[in-house]
């Protein structure tokens, strides 16, 4: 039986290839995801290992808000460096500061490559043991000089001796490029990050940290243990500082990036799982068709003495070999996909570091096991059907497999399964508590819904095909009628093919509906709240901008009501959250719906006043006059009185977090306060002339982007379009898998209907009519999948939007129409090869085909 299974695979090479391709694509996604995220993680670890080269201990500020915080850490007095150097266990120590430093190109704009960071830091070439930079050209920086990375210099044609602007905590300052540097070891690509190194005094002035340090790195003397070094340092540490070993500090700094790569890995793996899920439908359908076509073959084997178990093992062996080979191909195809994803993320503004592709043993094992297992599971039902072939079928022409015992309950069972899925989904969204249980119930519910609807689709084939096949009848006449009847002839087969496409289109529709609703909700919120003429953000729309921008605008002619929205980290009611701040004049910038207090609250916030949103007040039983204590990174615990409560619109508000205080109070609590947005009005309102004048007023801040209300909405929502494009590309894999399923089904059914096609040709059907018939059958199948998928996607998205309070339902009618049109085109494309194959059948040979 093993040799029969192997010969069967080799004899049906086309069917094997088309069926296995579904697994190839799914495993390629899984493999590519592991290779991509492992490579990114390795690159980030290499970066932080290089940063802490030669470092036995690292002293930093300590955030009272979070022990694992790596940003917004309070700087400390530079006098600590001398005390550390005097310790008997210390061989050497170096102090430094770091912050965002935007390099300004010759065009007056910020040099930026995607969403990569702009890193600025102090360098001390006299402490070579700590230096992770190597000088490529020129010399190390002195006063008012800067070294930049060689990659940026090459891309922007910057040479040693050039003057370049650098923007940090204030307006851009001119610096002379003293040298070009390279970071880390050979082969380490830091992605699109830009590097700017300064001498310590220049960096302290640029970052507004005069007399302060962000970090001290220490190396120990020979014979001193790490524990002794850390103990000695702790004995002299002032409050709000901490010390870690160099390895611990590297791990801590890598924590945020590792969390990002972990999320990215799970995010991308979910699409690989989706592709495999769709592929399982393709495999099950393809094997079911071939089992039906091989009825006489299996019956002959039964007649010759083969047992049911041997028949089942034969089919399972075929699927095992097919799954293993497909997994191997997909495994190595994933390397190319990982390279493609690196390029894709770069094109969409997410430039990532790289040290080369990393192919771990875990990746090989997981891909081979998962691919083979999915194929085997998908083949269980066809293998079981093969055992039901009676020996008498060997001598009967046109024998069919008897239906299973539970076939008559298929419709009721699938509907029940889908209903259970919706109940599980609803419980996850409204009943469960905690992230784990919520995601678990939602995931289980989604799987049950897809299985239930996919199985129930067979019950919908007749009515849907009767309606969707009408255009084909009118367009092609008899071939259109035959195409519709062919789709109806075997509802279960057509339903399985349509179900594979249905899953992909359900997810595409769901994503589109959610994205459209998020965009519409945000636009509605801006239109309701934002009554200012202009807004200022960073060029990339999400970085913080210097507080000096607001001060500069206040001095610009014709500008008034300048209000900055500042943000910082805090802990409130035992949880980490965000604190916002505004200065007076906010009532002429924001139109808020006050449930307690009034618009004047924005203008009259005292040093101990704050306002909050309606939901947070309700959850924590706050009202006017209530007292709220918070904890900020420097350890202070100020208490605020609630002076107002507002009801934000569905799309959110400009204030991150639950509490908003006054700007003067905020500036006393945070060392380097920065704004997220700056809003203001101008005499005469927004106009092209006013915009040009404002650009001139803020020419010292190249990273500042001045926008009207409409421009602000468009720019803030642009990230939704980028994310949507990435999701479409990833979901396209499942759609491609489903299209191969349609191709496979059509090719196999052409074999099954060879004699029928021969008879049609014999009675006068032309080759073009045969092509039309097969193509229209493919289109009908694709349209059925599109209709069911779009409808299910709408239902699921409506449930989610209703559950999420801050979203307003919006209908992307144009996109839904495009999806239907794409389904028609996809059906036509999927039919090209099968239709050509059917049209080329030899009439005489087809009439004799068994």
N, C-alpha and C positions, 0 to 999 in steps of 0.2 A: 504493500500500500504506500510505503514511503516513495518508492521509485515511481509509482503512478502519480502521486502528488507532484513530484518534481517535474515529471514529463508534462503534466497538465499545466504547470506554471510556464514552462518553456514554450509549450504549444500555443498558449494564449498570451503572448508577450505584450500586445497592445493593451488588452484588458488589465494585465498586471501593472503595466506602467501607469495607466490612467488612474487606477485605483490607488496605487502606492503614492502617487504624486500628492494626494491629500495629506498623507503622513509626512512626506518630505517637507512640505511648506510649514506644517505645524512644528516639527522638530527643528527646522531651520530657525524659526522664531525663538524657540526655547534656547537652542544652542547660541544663537546670536546675542540673546539677552544676557546669558551667563558670561559670554566672552566680553561683551561690552561693559557690563557693570564690574566684572572682575578686573578688567583693564583699567577702568576709571579709579576703582578703589586702590589698586596697586600704584597708580600714578599719584594720587593724593597722599598715600602713605610715604611714597618716595619723596614727595615735596616736603612733608613735615619732618621726615628723617634727615633731609638735607638741612632744613632750617635749624634743627637742634644738634647739628654735627658738633662734636666736642663738648656738648653741654651735659654736665652731671646733675645740675639743679637749675630750676627756673623759678624766679620770683615774679609774681604778677599782683595786680590788684585783685580784690575779692568782692564779687557781687553778693550782696546780702539777699538778693532776690532768688538766685539760683547758684548752687555750688558747681554746676557744670557749665556755667555761662562762659563763653569765650569772647563775647562782644559786650560793649558798654561797661567794661570793667573800669573802675575809677583809677586814674593815675595816682602815683604816690611821689613823695618828695625825693629829689635826686640825691639828697644827703645820705640816703640809705646805702648807696653804692659804696661810699667810702667805708662805712661800717662793715659791709660784707667783705670788702677787700682786706680788712684788718683781721678777719677771723683766721685762726691758726690752721684750719683745715682747708682753706681756700687757696688754690694755686693762681687763678685769674678770674676776673669778672668783667662783664661788659654791660652797660646800660643802654637802653634804646627806647625810641618812641615809634609808633606806626599809626597810620590812618589812611583814609582814601585820598589819593592824589591824582587829579585828572591832568593828563598831559594835553596841551593845546597845540594843534597842528598849525601849519602855515596858513590854512584857510580860516583860522580863528575859531575852529570848532574842536570839541573834545575828541581825542583819538580813542576810538572804541572799536572792539572787535566782538560783535555779538553781545551777550550779556555777561562777559567775563569781567572780573574785578579790576580796579585800577589801584594798585598797591603802592603806597608810599612808606618809606621807613628810613631810619638813620643807619649809617654804616660807619664802621671804625676799622680801617685797613691795618691798624697797628695790632689788632687782635685777630690774627689770621686763623687761629684755631677755631674761632666761632663763625668765620665768614663762609657763607654758602654761595657767594658770588665769585666768579672769576673774571678778571679784567681781560676783555678781548682787544680793546683799543683805547688809547688815551691814558688818563690817570684818574685816581680816586678824587671825590669832590672836596672842595674847600668851601669857604663862605660864598653864598649865592651861586653855587654850582650844583649840578645834578648829574648822576650817571643813570642811563636808561638801558633797558634790555636791547640786545643786538637785533632781535626779531622785529621789534617795533621800529627801530631805527631803519632797518632794511625796507620794511613795508612803506614807511612814510618819508624815505629819502632824507634822513636826519644824520648829520655828520658831527664829529667832535669839533667843538668850537662854535657850533650854531647856538643862537639864542632861542629859547623855547619857554612858553608860558606854562605855569603849574598852578592849578586851582585846588585849594583844600578848604580850610575853614573860613576863608575870606575871599576877596577878589583875587584874580589871577596875578601872580608875581612872575617877573622875568628871571630866568636862570640860564646860565651858560652850561652847555653840555660838555662836561670835562672828560667823559669816557663812556664806553659801551661795555656792558657786562653780560654775562651768561649765567643762568641760575642752575645750580646742581650739577649732576653728573651727565656724562654723554648719553644721548638717547632720551633724555627727559624733556618732553614737550609740555610747557605750562599752559597750552591752549591759547586763548586770546587775551590773557592777562597782560597788563602793562606794568612795568616795574620802574620805580623812580627812587633812587637812593641819594640821601643828603648827609652832610656832616651833622652831628648831633644838635648844635646850636641852631642851624638853619631849619632843621626839622622841627625843633621845639617851637620856633617862631611861626613856622608855616601852619602847624597843627594847633596853635594856641595852647601849648603846654610848657610854657617857660618855667624852668625850675622843677619840672616834673619828669617822671619816667613811666613808661608802660610796662617795662619788663627789665629784669636783670638776669643774665645767664651766667652760670658759674661752673668752673671746672675745679676738681678737687686735687689735692696734693697726693703724691704717690704714697701708698700705704694707708690712706684714709678710706674707710668704707662709705658707701652711699648713705647708710643710716646715720653715721656720725656726722657727715656733712649736713644732712637735712636737720638733724637735731641742733647743731650749732647755729644754723641759720634761723630756725624757729625761735631760738632764745633771744634774738634781737629784732624780730619782725614787729613793726607797729600794727595797730588795728587796721582792718580792711586790706590786709595783704596776705598772701599765701605762698607756700613753696611746694613744688612738686619735683620729682626726679625728671631728668630730660626725657626719658622714655614715656613717663606718665603724662608730661606736658604735650608731647607729640600725639599721644593717643587722645588726650582731651581736645586738642585743636582739630584732630581728625574726626572727632565725634559728629560734628554737624555734617561734614561731607559724607561720612559713612551712613548717617541717617538718610541723606539725600540719595545715595546710591542704593541703599536698601529699599527705599520707596520706589526708585526708578526700576529696580529689578522686579519687584512685585507688580508694578504697573505694566511693564512690558511682558512679563510672564503671563499675565492675565490674557493678553491677546494671543500668545502662543497656545494657551489652554483653549481659548475660543476657537482657534483654527483647528486644533485637534478634535474638539467637540463637533465642529461641523464636519471634519474629515471622517469621524466615526459614522455619521449618517451616510456619507458617500460610500464608505467601505461596506456597511451593512446592506445598502441598496444594491451595490454592484455584485456582491457575493450572492444575494438573494436571487438576482436575475440569472447569474451563471448557474446556480443550483437548479433553477427551473429549466434552463436550457440543457442541463446535463442529466435530465431525468432518466433518459434511456441509458446513459453511461452508468449512472449509479445503479439502475435496475439490473443491468447486465452484471455488474460486480456482485450485486446481491445474489443473482442467479448462480454465479460461479462460486458462491460460498462466503462472500464477505459479510461480516456481521454489521449491525448498526453501529457498534462502537468503533469498528474499523473505518466505516464511512465518515463518522464524525471526526475521528482522529485525522483522517486524510485532509478534510477541509480545514481543520485547525492547524495542521502542519503547513498547508499552503499559506494560511494567514500569518503564521509565525515567521516563515521565511520571508514573505513579502514585507512584514512589519520590520524585521531586523535589517533587511537590505535598505528599505526606505529610511530607517533611522540613521544608518551609516551615511547615506547620501546627505540627508538633512543635517546631520552633525557637522559635516565639513562645509556644507553650503552656508551654515550659520556664521562661519568666519567671514565670508563675503558680505553677509547681512550686517555683521558687526561693523565692518568698514563703512558700509552704506549708511548705517545709523549715525556713526561718528560724523560723516559728511552732512547728513540731513540735519542733525542738531546744530551743526555749525551754520548751515544756511538759514535756519530759523532763529538764529540769535542765541543759541545755547552752546557756545564753544567750550569744549571740555579738554582737560589735560590728558596726555597720552604717553605711555612708555612702550608702546607696541602691544599687540594683541596677546592676551594671556589665555591659554587653553588648559584648564585644570582637569585633573582626573575625574573630579566630581561631575563636571560637565559631560564627559563621555559616558559615565555610568548612568546618570539621570536620563540623558537623551535616549540611550539604547533601551533602557528598561521601560521608560514611559511610552516611547513609540511602539515598541513590540507589544506592550500590555494593552494599549488602546486598540491596536489592530486585532489582538486576540479577543478582547471583550466585544468589539463590534462584530466579530465573526461567529459569536456563540449562537445567535438565533439562526443565521443561515446554516450553520453546521447541524443544528438540531433539526431544521427542516429537511436537510439532506437525508437524515435517518428515516424519514417517513416515506421514502420512495419505495413502493411495493415491487417485488421482483417481476410481477406480471407486466409491469410497464415496459419491460424490455421488448415485448412483442406487440405492443400496441402503439400505433401512430397517434400523435396528438395527446398522449396521456398527460394528465395534470396532477400536481401534488395535492393530496387531500388537505382540506383546511384543518387547522389546529382545533383542539377542544374548546379553546377560549376565544376563537376568532369572532364569534357572534357578540362577544362582550367588548370588542375593541373600542367601539364608539363611546360607550358608557364609561369604560375604564380610563380612556384618554381624557375625557371631559372631567372625570373625578380627579385625575392626576393634576390637570391644569388648575382646577379649583383649589386643591390642597396647596398648590404652589402660590396662588394668590393669597390664600389665608396665611401661609408662612411669611410671605413678603409683607403683608399688612401687619402681622404681629411684630416683625422685625422693625418696621417703620414707626409703629404707634405703641406697641406693648412692651418690647424688650428694653432693657436699660444696660448701659455699658457698651463700649465700642465693639468688644468681642462678640457678645450675643447678638447685637444688632446686625453686624456684618454676616455672622453665621446664618441667621434666619433669612436675611435678604438673599444670601448666596444660594442656600437650599431652595428657597422659594423660586428664584430665577431659573435654576436647573429644572425643577419640577414643571414650571410653566413652559419652558422650551420643549421638554419631552412631551408633555401633555398636548400642547398645541401642535407639535410636529406630528404626533400620532393621529390627532383628530383631523389634521388637514385632509386626510384621505376621504373623510365624510363630506368635505366641502368641494371636492374636485368637480363633481357633476354640475352643481349650480354655478360655480365660478367659471368653469370652462364654457358653459352654455352662454354666459354673458361676455366673457373676455375673448371668446372665439369668434364673435359676430363680425368684428372688423376684418378678420382673415377671410370669413365667408364672402363678404362683400368685395374684398380686394382680389382674392385669388379664385373664387368659385369653388369648384370641386376639390382642388387640393386643400383649400381652407377648411371645408367641411370634413374631409378625411383627417386633417391635422387635429381638429377639435375632437373627433371621435376616437382617434388614437390616444389622445390625452385622457379621455374618459374610460377607455377600454380597461385599463388596469389602474384604478384610483390609488391603490396603495403604493404602487411604483411611482406614479406621478407625484403623489403626495410626499414621498420620501425625497425625491429630487427637489421639489419646491421647498421642502422644509429646510434643506441645507442653505438655500439662498435666503429663506425667511429669517434665519437667525442673524445673518450678517446685516440685512436691511433693518431688522428690529433695532439692533444696536446703533446703526448709523442714524436712524430716525430718532432714537432716544437721545443720542448725543446732540443732534441738531436742535431738537426741541428744547433741551436744557440750555444749550448755548444761546439760542434765540431769546429764551425767557430771561436768562441772566443779563443779556445785553439790554433787552427792553426794560427790565426792572431797574438797571443802573441808569439808563437814560431818563426814565421817569423820575428817579430820585434826584438826579442832577437838575432836571427842569423844575422840580418843585422846590429844592433847597437853594440852589446856586443862583443868586440874584446879582452877583458881582459882574463887572465888565470883563475882567481878566483873571487868569490863574497862572501861576508859575510852578513848574515841576522840574525835576532833573530831565536831561535829554532822553534817558531810557525809561522815564515815567515812574520808576519805583525807588531809585536812590534818594537819600535825604539830601537836602541842599543847605548851604550855610545860612545861619540866621542873619548874616550881614546883608543878604539880599533884601530883606524887608526894610532894614534901616536905609539902604540906598534908595529904595523906591519912595520912602517917605520924604526924601529930599528932592525927588524929581518933580519938575514943574507940571502942574495939572493933575497930579496923582493924589488921591485921598482915600481914606478908609482902608488902609493897608492892614490886613489881618493874616498872620501866619498861624498855621496849625502845626504844633510841635508834638512829637511823640517820644516816649521813653518806656523803659521796662519797669514794671512794678509788681508787687504781690498784694492782693486784696482778698479778704475773706479766705485766706489760706491757699489761694491759687495764683499762679503766674498770669499776668495780664498786661495790657498796654494802657498807659496814661497819656491823655492828650491835653493840650493847653492852647488857649487863644488869648489874644490881647483885646482891649476894648475896641469898639467899632464893629463888632460882629453882627449887630442887628441890621446893619446896612449891607451885609455880605451874605448872610444866611437867613432863609425864611423857614423857621422851625415851628412845628405844631406843639405848643406848650400845653401840657396837662396840669402842670403846677409851675408857678412862676410866670414870667412874661418875656417878650423879646428884650426888654431892658436888662435881663439877667446876663446876657452876653456882654453888656457894656459895664456892668457894675460888680463883677466878681472881685471880692476882696481877697486878702492873702490867705484866708482860711475857708473860702467858699469853693463850692464845686457844683456841677450839675450832672445828671445822669439820664439814661434813657428809661422809658416806661417799663420795658420787660425786666431790666435788671432791678429796678426799684420794686417791682411786684415780687420778683423771686426772693429778694432779700429784705422785704418788708420795710422799704425806705419811703419816707415822705419828707415834706419840707421841714427843715430843722434837724433831721436825723444826722447823727455823727458817724463818720466812716474813717477808719484808720488804715493807712497803707504803709508799705515798706518799699523803699527805693534802694537802688544798688549800693549807695554809699552808707547804708545802714540806718539812715534817719527814718523815723516813724511819724510823719505828720498826720494830724487829724483834720478832716474837713467837714464842714456843715453843708448839707444838701440845700442849695438855694434855688434849684429848678429841676423839673422833670419834663422831658420832651418825648414825643412819639415819632420815631424816625419812619420814613416811608419804607416800602417793601425792599427797594433796591439798596438800602443802607444809608449811611451818612458820612460826612468827611471826618468824623471823629472815630479813631480806632480805640477799641476798649470801652469800658463802661463809665469812666469818670473823666471829666474835663475840668481843668483848673485854670487859673490865670497865668499868663506868660511870665510876669515877674516872679511869681512863686516857683514856677517850673525851673527858671534859670538859677534859682538858689539851690535847687535840689540836684541838678545835673551839671557835670563839669563842662561838657562841650555841647550845649543844646543846639539842635538842628531842626529845620522845618521839613515837614513832608509836603505841604502845599503853602503857597502864599497867594491870597486873593486880594484884589483891590479894584477900585473904581477910578475912572479918569473923567475929566471935564469933557462933555460932549459925547461920552459913550465910546464903545469900541468902534474902530475904523481902521482902514489900511494905513492912514497917516499916523494915527496914534500908535499902531503896532510898530511901525518903522521907528518912531521917536523912542519908544520904550526899548527896542532892541539896542539903540544907541546908548540909552541910559544904563543898560545892564551889560555893556560890552566887556566890562571887567569880570563878568561871570559867564564864561562860555558854556558852562554846563546848565545854565538856567534856560528853560524853554518857556516863552511867553505865549499863552494861548487864549483865544476867545472861548466862550462857553461851548460852542459847537466843536471847536478844535480839541478842547479838553475832553469832551465826551468821547470823541473818536480815538484820541490817543490812549486814554485810560482803558478803553475797551479793546484796543488792538491786540492785547495778549490773548483774548478769547479766540480771535481769528487764528493766531499762531498755534494755540493748543488744538483748535478744531482741525487744522491742517494735519497736525501730527496724528490725531486720532483717526482721521480719514485714511491716512496712509497705512496705519496699523490695522484698521478694520478691513482695508482692501484685501488683506491676506485671506480672511475668512470668505470674502466674496469670490476671490479667485478660486479658492478650494471648491466652493459650491458650483462655480461655473464648470470646473473640471468634472464635477459630479453629473451635471447635465450632459456634458459631452460623452462621458462614460455610459450613461443610461441610454442615450440615443444610439451610440455605436453598438451596444449590446442588443438593443431592441431591433436594430437593422439586421443583425445576424438572425434574430428570432423571427423576423418577418421577411426573410429572404424570398421564400416562395410567394408570399403575398405581393411583394414588390415586383417579382417576375410576372405575376398574373396581371398586375396593373399595367406594366409596360406592354404586355402582350395584347391587352384590349385597347391600347392607344394612348396611354399616359406618356408624355414626353419627359425627357431628362429634366428640363427646367421645372416641369410640374412636380416631379419627385422632389427636386430641391426645395421648391416652395412648400411642399407638404411637410418635409422634415423641419425646415426653418420655422414655419408657423407653429408646429408642435412645440419646438423649443421656446418660442416666444410666449405661447400660452402657459407653458410650465413656469417660465421666468416671471410672467405677470401674476400668476397665482402666488408665487413666493413673495413677490413685491407687495401685493395687496394685503396678504396675511401679515407680512413683516411690518409694513408701514402701520397697519391698524394696531398690531400688538405694541409696536414702539410708541404710538400715540397714547395708548392706555397706560403703559408703564411710566411714561414721562409725566402724564397728568397726575398719576398717583404721587410721584416724587415731588412735583411742583406744589401740589396741595399740601404735602407734608412739610415742605420747607417754607416757613413764614415769609422770608424775605424775597421770594420770587413771585412774579406775576406771569400768568400763563400767556404765552404769545405763540401765534401759529405761523410757522415758516412755510406758507402755502407754496411759494415759488420753489423752495428746496424739495418739498414733497413731490411736486410735479416733475422736477428734474430727476428724482430718484426713480419714478415710474418710467420716464423716458430712457434712463440709463439701463433699467431692467430689460426694456425692449431691445436696446442695442446689444446688451450682454447676451440676450437670448439668440440674437442673430449671429453674433460672433461665435458663440458656443456651437452653433449649428453648421458652421462653415465646413469643417472636416467631415462630420457624419453625413451631411447632405450631399457632399461631393462623392463620398463613398457609396451612398445609396444610389445616386444617379449613374454611377459607373458600373453597376452590376450587369453582368452578362445575362440577357433574358433567358436563353436556353439553359444555362447552368443554374440559374435561380429557380426555374421550374422543376429541376430535378433535385434541388437541395432538400435534405432531410433535417 
